[in-house]
Amino acid sequence: MRKKVVLACSKCNNRNYSTMKNASNAQERLEIKKFCKMCNEHTVHRETK
């Protein structure tokens, strides 16, 4: 089963993206480098609760 998660920028804490994650390995928080419109650069986006 897949779980919907929200990704927030690590620099400005803006919640910019939402994605799906496999729920079977949900021990770790997802970290993806994506473009932030507010920072105007590529930053690490982390999964929020």
CHARMM-style PDB file with segment names, atoms N, HN, CA, C and O in Angstrom:
ATOM      1  N   MET     1       0.832  -1.182   0.000  1.00  0.00      PROA
ATOM      2  CA  MET     1       0.000   0.000   0.000  1.00  0.00      PROA
ATOM      3  C   MET     1       0.881   1.251   0.000  1.00  0.00      PROA
ATOM      4  O   MET     1       1.881   1.313   0.715  1.00  0.00      PROA
ATOM      5  N   ARG     2       0.510   2.230  -0.792  1.00  0.00      PROA
ATOM      6  HN  ARG     2      -0.303   2.181  -1.373  1.00  0.00      PROA
ATOM      7  CA  ARG     2       1.283   3.466  -0.892  1.00  0.00      PROA
ATOM      8  C   ARG     2       0.651   4.535  -0.007  1.00  0.00      PROA
ATOM      9  O   ARG     2      -0.564   4.567   0.187  1.00  0.00      PROA
ATOM     10  N   LYS     3       1.500   5.406   0.523  1.00  0.00      PROA
ATOM     11  HN  LYS     3       2.487   5.381   0.365  1.00  0.00      PROA
ATOM     12  CA  LYS     3       1.060   6.425   1.465  1.00  0.00      PROA
ATOM     13  C   LYS     3       1.389   7.801   0.897  1.00  0.00      PROA
ATOM     14  O   LYS     3       2.488   8.003   0.379  1.00  0.00      PROA
ATOM     15  N   LYS     4       0.462   8.748   0.984  1.00  0.00      PROA
ATOM     16  HN  LYS     4      -0.430   8.584   1.405  1.00  0.00      PROA
ATOM     17  CA  LYS     4       0.687  10.102   0.503  1.00  0.00      PROA
ATOM     18  C   LYS     4       1.482  10.881   1.545  1.00  0.00      PROA
ATOM     19  O   LYS     4       1.129  10.884   2.724  1.00  0.00      PROA
ATOM     20  N   VAL     5       2.563  11.546   1.109  1.00  0.00      PROA
ATOM     21  HN  VAL     5       2.850  11.544   0.151  1.00  0.00      PROA
ATOM     22  CA  VAL     5       3.399  12.343   2.006  1.00  0.00      PROA
ATOM     23  C   VAL     5       3.580  13.746   1.414  1.00  0.00      PROA
ATOM     24  O   VAL     5       3.479  13.941   0.203  1.00  0.00      PROA
ATOM     25  N   VAL     6       3.847  14.705   2.286  1.00  0.00      PROA
ATOM     26  HN  VAL     6       3.930  14.546   3.270  1.00  0.00      PROA
ATOM     27  CA  VAL     6       4.083  16.089   1.878  1.00  0.00      PROA
ATOM     28  C   VAL     6       5.551  16.402   2.111  1.00  0.00      PROA
ATOM     29  O   VAL     6       6.116  16.041   3.143  1.00  0.00      PROA
ATOM     30  N   LEU     7       6.170  17.082   1.139  1.00  0.00      PROA
ATOM     31  HN  LEU     7       5.711  17.375   0.301  1.00  0.00      PROA
ATOM     32  CA  LEU     7       7.584  17.435   1.234  1.00  0.00      PROA
ATOM     33  C   LEU     7       7.729  18.926   1.510  1.00  0.00      PROA
ATOM     34  O   LEU     7       7.073  19.748   0.871  1.00  0.00      PROA
ATOM     35  N   ALA     8       8.598  19.275   2.473  1.00  0.00      PROA
ATOM     36  HN  ALA     8       9.131  18.607   2.992  1.00  0.00      PROA
ATOM     37  CA  ALA     8       8.839  20.668   2.835  1.00  0.00      PROA
ATOM     38  C   ALA     8      10.299  21.009   2.605  1.00  0.00      PROA
ATOM     39  O   ALA     8      11.178  20.170   2.802  1.00  0.00      PROA
ATOM     40  N   CYS     9      10.556  22.229   2.192  1.00  0.00      PROA
ATOM     41  HN  CYS     9       9.842  22.911   2.032  1.00  0.00      PROA
ATOM     42  CA  CYS     9      11.908  22.710   1.950  1.00  0.00      PROA
ATOM     43  C   CYS     9      12.653  22.784   3.283  1.00  0.00      PROA
ATOM     44  O   CYS     9      12.098  23.244   4.281  1.00  0.00      PROA
ATOM     45  N   SER    10      13.900  22.336   3.300  1.00  0.00      PROA
ATOM     46  HN  SER    10      14.351  21.962   2.489  1.00  0.00      PROA
ATOM     47  CA  SER    10      14.691  22.356   4.532  1.00  0.00      PROA
ATOM     48  C   SER    10      15.216  23.755   4.845  1.00  0.00      PROA
ATOM     49  O   SER    10      15.594  24.033   5.983  1.00  0.00      PROA
ATOM     50  N   LYS    11      15.243  24.631   3.852  1.00  0.00      PROA
ATOM     51  HN  LYS    11      14.936  24.405   2.927  1.00  0.00      PROA
ATOM     52  CA  LYS    11      15.772  25.978   4.039  1.00  0.00      PROA
ATOM     53  C   LYS    11      14.692  26.952   4.535  1.00  0.00      PROA
ATOM     54  O   LYS    11      14.904  27.656   5.522  1.00  0.00      PROA
ATOM     55  N   CYS    12      13.539  26.994   3.856  1.00  0.00      PROA
ATOM     56  HN  CYS    12      13.367  26.422   3.054  1.00  0.00      PROA
ATOM     57  CA  CYS    12      12.489  27.963   4.209  1.00  0.00      PROA
ATOM     58  C   CYS    12      11.253  27.301   4.833  1.00  0.00      PROA
ATOM     59  O   CYS    12      10.317  28.004   5.213  1.00  0.00      PROA
ATOM     60  N   ASN    13      11.227  25.975   4.946  1.00  0.00      PROA
ATOM     61  HN  ASN    13      11.988  25.404   4.638  1.00  0.00      PROA
ATOM     62  CA  ASN    13      10.124  25.199   5.535  1.00  0.00      PROA
ATOM     63  C   ASN    13       8.791  25.365   4.813  1.00  0.00      PROA
ATOM     64  O   ASN    13       7.733  25.171   5.412  1.00  0.00      PROA
ATOM     65  N   ASN    14       8.833  25.722   3.534  1.00  0.00      PROA
ATOM     66  HN  ASN    14       9.692  25.880   3.048  1.00  0.00      PROA
ATOM     67  CA  ASN    14       7.623  25.812   2.725  1.00  0.00      PROA
ATOM     68  C   ASN    14       7.231  24.427   2.245  1.00  0.00      PROA
ATOM     69  O   ASN    14       8.087  23.651   1.823  1.00  0.00      PROA
ATOM     70  N   ARG    15       5.952  24.113   2.306  1.00  0.00      PROA
ATOM     71  HN  ARG    15       5.256  24.744   2.649  1.00  0.00      PROA
ATOM     72  CA  ARG    15       5.471  22.805   1.842  1.00  0.00      PROA
ATOM     73  C   ARG    15       5.099  22.921   0.363  1.00  0.00      PROA
ATOM     74  O   ARG    15       4.015  23.389   0.013  1.00  0.00      PROA
ATOM     75  N   ASN    16       6.030  22.482  -0.501  1.00  0.00      PROA
ATOM     76  HN  ASN    16       6.911  22.102  -0.217  1.00  0.00      PROA
ATOM     77  CA  ASN    16       5.899  22.700  -1.939  1.00  0.00      PROA
ATOM     78  C   ASN    16       5.386  21.502  -2.718  1.00  0.00      PROA
ATOM     79  O   ASN    16       4.708  21.677  -3.730  1.00  0.00      PROA
ATOM     80  N   TYR    17       5.693  20.288  -2.273  1.00  0.00      PROA
ATOM     81  HN  TYR    17       6.244  20.146  -1.450  1.00  0.00      PROA
ATOM     82  CA  TYR    17       5.415  19.099  -3.064  1.00  0.00      PROA
ATOM     83  C   TYR    17       4.681  18.040  -2.248  1.00  0.00      PROA
ATOM     84  O   TYR    17       4.806  17.975  -1.025  1.00  0.00      PROA
ATOM     85  N   SER    18       3.920  17.221  -2.948  1.00  0.00      PROA
ATOM     86  HN  SER    18       3.819  17.274  -3.942  1.00  0.00      PROA
ATOM     87  CA  SER    18       3.345  16.023  -2.339  1.00  0.00      PROA
ATOM     88  C   SER    18       3.653  14.860  -3.264  1.00  0.00      PROA
ATOM     89  O   SER    18       3.692  15.017  -4.484  1.00  0.00      PROA
ATOM     90  N   THR    19       3.871  13.689  -2.674  1.00  0.00      PROA
ATOM     91  HN  THR    19       3.839  13.562  -1.682  1.00  0.00      PROA
ATOM     92  CA  THR    19       4.243  12.514  -3.450  1.00  0.00      PROA
ATOM     93  C   THR    19       3.739  11.266  -2.736  1.00  0.00      PROA
ATOM     94  O   THR    19       3.184  11.346  -1.641  1.00  0.00      PROA
ATOM     95  N   MET    20       3.937  10.123  -3.361  1.00  0.00      PROA
ATOM     96  HN  MET    20       4.388  10.058  -4.251  1.00  0.00      PROA
ATOM     97  CA  MET    20       3.533   8.857  -2.770  1.00  0.00      PROA
ATOM     98  C   MET    20       4.781   8.095  -2.336  1.00  0.00      PROA
ATOM     99  O   MET    20       5.836   8.190  -2.963  1.00  0.00      PROA
ATOM    100  N   LYS    21       4.635   7.331  -1.240  1.00  0.00      PROA
ATOM    101  HN  LYS    21       3.778   7.255  -0.731  1.00  0.00      PROA
ATOM    102  CA  LYS    21       5.747   6.575  -0.701  1.00  0.00      PROA
ATOM    103  C   LYS    21       5.248   5.186  -0.341  1.00  0.00      PROA
ATOM    104  O   LYS    21       4.103   5.012   0.077  1.00  0.00      PROA
ATOM    105  N   ASN    22       6.127   4.194  -0.509  1.00  0.00      PROA
ATOM    106  HN  ASN    22       7.057   4.336  -0.848  1.00  0.00      PROA
ATOM    107  CA  ASN    22       5.787   2.828  -0.164  1.00  0.00      PROA
ATOM    108  C   ASN    22       5.684   2.720   1.357  1.00  0.00      PROA
ATOM    109  O   ASN    22       6.645   3.045   2.055  1.00  0.00      PROA
ATOM    110  N   ALA    23       4.554   2.275   1.882  1.00  0.00      PROA
ATOM    111  HN  ALA    23       3.774   2.011   1.315  1.00  0.00      PROA
ATOM    112  CA  ALA    23       4.308   2.253   3.325  1.00  0.00      PROA
ATOM    113  C   ALA    23       5.039   1.118   4.034  1.00  0.00      PROA
ATOM    114  O   ALA    23       5.154   1.142   5.259  1.00  0.00      PROA
ATOM    115  N   SER    24       5.530   0.136   3.307  1.00  0.00      PROA
ATOM    116  HN  SER    24       5.436   0.116   2.312  1.00  0.00      PROA
ATOM    117  CA  SER    24       6.178  -1.003   3.956  1.00  0.00      PROA
ATOM    118  C   SER    24       7.515  -0.617   4.585  1.00  0.00      PROA
ATOM    119  O   SER    24       7.885  -1.172   5.620  1.00  0.00      PROA
ATOM    120  N   ASN    25       8.250   0.324   3.981  1.00  0.00      PROA
ATOM    121  HN  ASN    25       7.950   0.775   3.140  1.00  0.00      PROA
ATOM    122  CA  ASN    25       9.519   0.774   4.567  1.00  0.00      PROA
ATOM    123  C   ASN    25       9.374   2.226   5.033  1.00  0.00      PROA
ATOM    124  O   ASN    25      10.065   3.115   4.536  1.00  0.00      PROA
ATOM    125  N   ALA    26       8.478   2.455   5.983  1.00  0.00      PROA
ATOM    126  HN  ALA    26       7.917   1.733   6.387  1.00  0.00      PROA
ATOM    127  CA  ALA    26       8.151   3.802   6.453  1.00  0.00      PROA
ATOM    128  C   ALA    26       8.967   4.217   7.671  1.00  0.00      PROA
ATOM    129  O   ALA    26       8.602   5.189   8.332  1.00  0.00      PROA
ATOM    130  N   GLN    27      10.055   3.523   7.996  1.00  0.00      PROA
ATOM    131  HN  GLN    27      10.352   2.733   7.459  1.00  0.00      PROA
ATOM    132  CA  GLN    27      10.858   3.876   9.160  1.00  0.00      PROA
ATOM    133  C   GLN    27      11.627   5.176   8.914  1.00  0.00      PROA
ATOM    134  O   GLN    27      11.793   5.974   9.837  1.00  0.00      PROA
ATOM    135  N   GLU    28      12.092   5.397   7.701  1.00  0.00      PROA
ATOM    136  HN  GLU    28      11.957   4.749   6.952  1.00  0.00      PROA
ATOM    137  CA  GLU    28      12.901   6.560   7.372  1.00  0.00      PROA
ATOM    138  C   GLU    28      12.039   7.646   6.740  1.00  0.00      PROA
ATOM    139  O   GLU    28      11.047   7.368   6.066  1.00  0.00      PROA
ATOM    140  N   ARG    29      12.447   8.895   6.978  1.00  0.00      PROA
ATOM    141  HN  ARG    29      13.253   9.122   7.525  1.00  0.00      PROA
ATOM    142  CA  ARG    29      11.784  10.012   6.321  1.00  0.00      PROA
ATOM    143  C   ARG    29      12.382  10.213   4.939  1.00  0.00      PROA
ATOM    144  O   ARG    29      13.590  10.080   4.748  1.00  0.00      PROA
ATOM    145  N   LEU    30      11.538  10.530   3.993  1.00  0.00      PROA
ATOM    146  HN  LEU    30      10.556  10.639   4.148  1.00  0.00      PROA
ATOM    147  CA  LEU    30      11.952  10.712   2.608  1.00  0.00      PROA
ATOM    148  C   LEU    30      12.681  12.042   2.449  1.00  0.00      PROA
ATOM    149  O   LEU    30      12.229  13.058   2.977  1.00  0.00      PROA
ATOM    150  N   GLU    31      13.804  12.051   1.727  1.00  0.00      PROA
ATOM    151  HN  GLU    31      14.171  11.225   1.298  1.00  0.00      PROA
ATOM    152  CA  GLU    31      14.568  13.260   1.428  1.00  0.00      PROA
ATOM    153  C   GLU    31      14.892  13.280  -0.054  1.00  0.00      PROA
ATOM    154  O   GLU    31      15.535  12.367  -0.570  1.00  0.00      PROA
ATOM    155  N   ILE    32      14.436  14.340  -0.747  1.00  0.00      PROA
ATOM    156  HN  ILE    32      13.913  15.083  -0.328  1.00  0.00      PROA
ATOM    157  CA  ILE    32      14.659  14.471  -2.185  1.00  0.00      PROA
ATOM    158  C   ILE    32      15.125  15.901  -2.460  1.00  0.00      PROA
ATOM    159  O   ILE    32      14.624  16.848  -1.854  1.00  0.00      PROA
ATOM    160  N   LYS    33      16.074  16.051  -3.368  1.00  0.00      PROA
ATOM    161  HN  LYS    33      16.481  15.282  -3.860  1.00  0.00      PROA
ATOM    162  CA  LYS    33      16.529  17.375  -3.758  1.00  0.00      PROA
ATOM    163  C   LYS    33      15.640  17.865  -4.891  1.00  0.00      PROA
ATOM    164  O   LYS    33      15.633  17.286  -5.977  1.00  0.00      PROA
ATOM    165  N   LYS    34      14.876  18.954  -4.631  1.00  0.00      PROA
ATOM    166  HN  LYS    34      14.882  19.424  -3.748  1.00  0.00      PROA
ATOM    167  CA  LYS    34      13.932  19.495  -5.598  1.00  0.00      PROA
ATOM    168  C   LYS    34      14.060  21.016  -5.653  1.00  0.00      PROA
ATOM    169  O   LYS    34      14.728  21.621  -4.814  1.00  0.00      PROA
ATOM    170  N   PHE    35      13.414  21.630  -6.646  1.00  0.00      PROA
ATOM    171  HN  PHE    35      12.871  21.139  -7.328  1.00  0.00      PROA
ATOM    172  CA  PHE    35      13.460  23.078  -6.806  1.00  0.00      PROA
ATOM    173  C   PHE    35      12.419  23.738  -5.916  1.00  0.00      PROA
ATOM    174  O   PHE    35      11.255  23.337  -5.907  1.00  0.00      PROA
ATOM    175  N   CYS    36      12.844  24.755  -5.164  1.00  0.00      PROA
ATOM    176  HN  CYS    36      13.790  25.081  -5.171  1.00  0.00      PROA
ATOM    177  CA  CYS    36      11.941  25.526  -4.305  1.00  0.00      PROA
ATOM    178  C   CYS    36      11.701  26.883  -4.961  1.00  0.00      PROA
ATOM    179  O   CYS    36      12.653  27.602  -5.263  1.00  0.00      PROA
ATOM    180  N   LYS    37      10.440  27.236  -5.183  1.00  0.00      PROA
ATOM    181  HN  LYS    37       9.666  26.652  -4.938  1.00  0.00      PROA
ATOM    182  CA  LYS    37      10.093  28.505  -5.820  1.00  0.00      PROA
ATOM    183  C   LYS    37      10.406  29.692  -4.918  1.00  0.00      PROA
ATOM    184  O   LYS    37      10.772  30.761  -5.408  1.00  0.00      PROA
ATOM    185  N   MET    38      10.267  29.520  -3.620  1.00  0.00      PROA
ATOM    186  HN  MET    38       9.970  28.652  -3.222  1.00  0.00      PROA
ATOM    187  CA  MET    38      10.509  30.618  -2.685  1.00  0.00      PROA
ATOM    188  C   MET    38      12.006  30.929  -2.555  1.00  0.00      PROA
ATOM    189  O   MET    38      12.401  32.095  -2.520  1.00  0.00      PROA
ATOM    190  N   CYS    39      12.833  29.883  -2.483  1.00  0.00      PROA
ATOM    191  HN  CYS    39      12.512  28.936  -2.512  1.00  0.00      PROA
ATOM    192  CA  CYS    39      14.293  30.062  -2.382  1.00  0.00      PROA
ATOM    193  C   CYS    39      14.930  30.309  -3.740  1.00  0.00      PROA
ATOM    194  O   CYS    39      16.043  30.828  -3.821  1.00  0.00      PROA
ATOM    195  N   ASN    40      14.232  29.941  -4.806  1.00  0.00      PROA
ATOM    196  HN  ASN    40      13.328  29.519  -4.740  1.00  0.00      PROA
ATOM    197  CA  ASN    40      14.696  30.062  -6.189  1.00  0.00      PROA
ATOM    198  C   ASN    40      15.984  29.264  -6.424  1.00  0.00      PROA
ATOM    199  O   ASN    40      16.881  29.720  -7.133  1.00  0.00      PROA
ATOM    200  N   GLU    41      16.068  28.062  -5.821  1.00  0.00      PROA
ATOM    201  HN  GLU    41      15.339  27.691  -5.245  1.00  0.00      PROA
ATOM    202  CA  GLU    41      17.211  27.179  -6.011  1.00  0.00      PROA
ATOM    203  C   GLU    41      16.816  25.754  -5.648  1.00  0.00      PROA
ATOM    204  O   GLU    41      15.751  25.520  -5.076  1.00  0.00      PROA
ATOM    205  N   HSD    42      17.682  24.809  -5.985  1.00  0.00      PROA
ATOM    206  HN  HSD    42      18.547  24.999  -6.450  1.00  0.00      PROA
ATOM    207  CA  HSD    42      17.457  23.410  -5.640  1.00  0.00      PROA
ATOM    208  C   HSD    42      17.898  23.179  -4.197  1.00  0.00      PROA
ATOM    209  O   HSD    42      19.045  23.447  -3.839  1.00  0.00      PROA
ATOM    210  N   THR    43      16.978  22.679  -3.373  1.00  0.00      PROA
ATOM    211  HN  THR    43      16.046  22.461  -3.664  1.00  0.00      PROA
ATOM    212  CA  THR    43      17.281  22.416  -1.967  1.00  0.00      PROA
ATOM    213  C   THR    43      16.757  21.023  -1.600  1.00  0.00      PROA
ATOM    214  O   THR    43      15.995  20.419  -2.355  1.00  0.00      PROA
ATOM    215  N   VAL    44      17.167  20.530  -0.449  1.00  0.00      PROA
ATOM    216  HN  VAL    44      17.786  21.021   0.164  1.00  0.00      PROA
ATOM    217  CA  VAL    44      16.690  19.244   0.041  1.00  0.00      PROA
ATOM    218  C   VAL    44      15.286  19.436   0.603  1.00  0.00      PROA
ATOM    219  O   VAL    44      15.052  20.328   1.419  1.00  0.00      PROA
ATOM    220  N   HSD    45      14.363  18.603   0.168  1.00  0.00      PROA
ATOM    221  HN  HSD    45      14.552  17.878  -0.494  1.00  0.00      PROA
ATOM    222  CA  HSD    45      12.985  18.611   0.667  1.00  0.00      PROA
ATOM    223  C   HSD    45      12.784  17.341   1.486  1.00  0.00      PROA
ATOM    224  O   HSD    45      13.094  16.241   1.028  1.00  0.00      PROA
ATOM    225  N   ARG    46      12.260  17.503   2.709  1.00  0.00      PROA
ATOM    226  HN  ARG    46      12.008  18.396   3.080  1.00  0.00      PROA
ATOM    227  CA  ARG    46      12.070  16.382   3.613  1.00  0.00      PROA
ATOM    228  C   ARG    46      10.589  16.132   3.837  1.00  0.00      PROA
ATOM    229  O   ARG    46       9.764  17.040   3.738  1.00  0.00      PROA
ATOM    230  N   GLU    47      10.274  14.887   4.140  1.00  0.00      PROA
ATOM    231  HN  GLU    47      10.944  14.149   4.220  1.00  0.00      PROA
ATOM    232  CA  GLU    47       8.898  14.480   4.434  1.00  0.00      PROA
ATOM    233  C   GLU    47       8.449  15.106   5.758  1.00  0.00      PROA
ATOM    234  O   GLU    47       9.197  15.108   6.735  1.00  0.00      PROA
ATOM    235  N   THR    48       7.221  15.637   5.781  1.00  0.00      PROA
ATOM    236  HN  THR    48       6.613  15.636   4.987  1.00  0.00      PROA
ATOM    237  CA  THR    48       6.653  16.204   7.002  1.00  0.00      PROA
ATOM    238  C   THR    48       5.551  15.306   7.521  1.00  0.00      PROA
ATOM    239  O   THR    48       5.095  14.404   6.818  1.00  0.00      PROA
ATOM    240  N   LYS    49       5.125  15.548   8.739  1.00  0.00      PROA
ATOM    241  HN  LYS    49       5.495  16.281   9.309  1.00  0.00      PROA
ATOM    242  CA  LYS    49       4.036  14.760   9.310  1.00  0.00      PROA
ATOM    243  C   LYS    49       2.694  15.345   8.976  1.00  0.00      PROA
ATOM    244  OT1 LYS    49       1.666  14.802   9.381  1.00  0.00      PROA
TER     245      LYS     49
END
